[in-house]
């Protein structure tokens, strides 16, 4: 949530939307008649090969790094609120801290007692709170000062972003309320199996979509990625008249009754092609507006009373009003507010290398919806087994006799509303296993088994039609020649 000082409340000057202009310099020009993309010099992100790194997170086909062709816009206008829109770092943004191979481990506990065995951190993907130990913790980690207390730590050794909510250092120890991780070279969004892969409300790291400090003075006309944006209650959907969140978001703020708008979290907002960025004098704001025309901004969170907040990396030295309140910049921010629209569809998507990414984006909608999270109950054998959140596997200790674990709690089935399987839909259930382990899935409807995959070993799969009101039971069996592991994959059949 983002709060602005009451001193920033000013009279709002009526917005001005000007005439259409040609596609901005240095970017792909879209032919309105044919909807083909002519890649112009400078349209391709010249650093695209470096994606999946600390400076350029996520893959070239991540929705953070692609741009839509011929987007179709909704009609809802972001309402005014108590404050002007803003682009800012600070209390409700985050720092991004890079670990190195020589950094030492750090344990992060919950905010309760000093007993680390019971003082645990919420870990949504794991399905239970736990003590978090990162293998590498860089010096100088400084959480944001707001109540969200965001901090993201990038580990290039494991290609992981560790994202914290309400991180604090108290009496020489680190505490947090929530922890999630994300693949630095992945999509930058949660998936239905992992459910929650970052500390923002939509399940993404707080650093996703940030305007980074190294980008601010890079001399480019746009930021080569979508931005991260929050909206106030009067713009966000409450989940009654429309969904509270949509793909690619996998979650949303849970106090939805106060929302009165129409935009779901996870929505992509853009400025239409006819928005006149040439009327914006300030080069910092113009670069943001150009980015909103090319890439847009995803709604990742909710704030209190600000029509929109676009987030900048902390300690970036970014100030739209460096010398004090500026009515002209405030007016132009309000013009951007009035111009932003939700993207409801796009004819195609172009990746960071200038290639058609439409197939990759479509594939991201059909991700695995079945997790191996517990709780698991041991049914036979003696080997211990544990869920590994990073690989989505149930991992068995070494054993020479079969050990069986069962999860009949339906906890592995996705919690993501847009991915919940519908009765009659065709699915493929497949298994990835090591060490001779096997996995079996049973579906139960009103006390009756309506599907049984039998034991499947590594590389085996089976097709099924999803029954109504089905609950999932998973039965995992270890190998007998040392350590073994197993994971599930449940996707819509081709």
Helices and strands as residue ranges (DSSP letters): G 6-8, E 29-30, E 37-38, G 48-50, E 67-73, E 86-88, E 96-98, E 106-109, E 132-134, E 151-155, E 160-165, E 168-170, E 173-175, E 178-183, G 213-215, E 227-231, G 256-258, E 268-271, G 277-279, H 283-294, E 297-302, E 308-311, H 327-339, E 340-350, H 358-365, E 377-380, E 385-388, E 393-399, E 404-407, G 417-419, E 426-434, E 438-445, E 448-452, E 461-465, E 471-477, E 482-492
